[in-house]
């Protein structure tokens, strides 16, 4: 690998500066993304290896980040299991056949890796294009988050149906989560076999859960997934909305990196974690709307706070919003790359 900064930091080695990549870095804030998106549906983009590679490479070519992340979606596992998935502009993802009954859970297929072969094919194309320049991150949605979409039938503001499901039918919820967890571990191992250099698990809706519910309906399944990964030389990143609260429990699953939202002091989180677990984050993405002088000051403030810390990857506390100016994202990455400890 020509640029080892990301992998070194992920394995808690000292680096000359923090490596940088950003969640949703190949997304809707880029005009070049829309040039592709206007020709194809979102799922066509995900399922056509050459197109997925084109999108994955946009931030590599235009932003100069230290790690690429596979262009795909967290819900492809739910679709592979039997969910009727669609994406509508302005609405988001929808499952036309939501999971509500024991029979619905029974109908979900766990032997579905063949349905996800297009992801492995995309990884191979991307790695050919990267040609060892920077690492490629693969990813999957965490079981609780994927389950919430399957139950709600799409996005939700209050997760009412999901919470009723886990509280009124906990045994059925665990059966569903166990199925998703198995598929997720198999899927991440498929990505590793295809050539990704790291993997991240996204639990986007963990913040909907209480501490006890997170432990029972999310953490234990992430722990199971991580324990089943072929992770030799492959760092595992665990991210959830709520990591500023759940980080001590997340560490019990033994990821290599915990990606932290912007609600916590990153150094305090790092110091509270076991030795050998790196942190990723945690700039508030809204700062990227601000004047460039503010962006630079906020990044430097975070870096001074983390000075001397081994195992620190710069990222946002969540993904880039679609209307953040492209030039501000590019400027932020330049600020990071110019910094030296």
Order of alpha helices (4+ residues) and beta strands (2+ residues): alpha-beta-alpha-alpha-alpha-beta-alpha-beta-beta-alpha-alpha-beta-alpha-alpha-alpha-beta-alpha-alpha-beta-alpha-beta-alpha-beta-alpha-beta-alpha
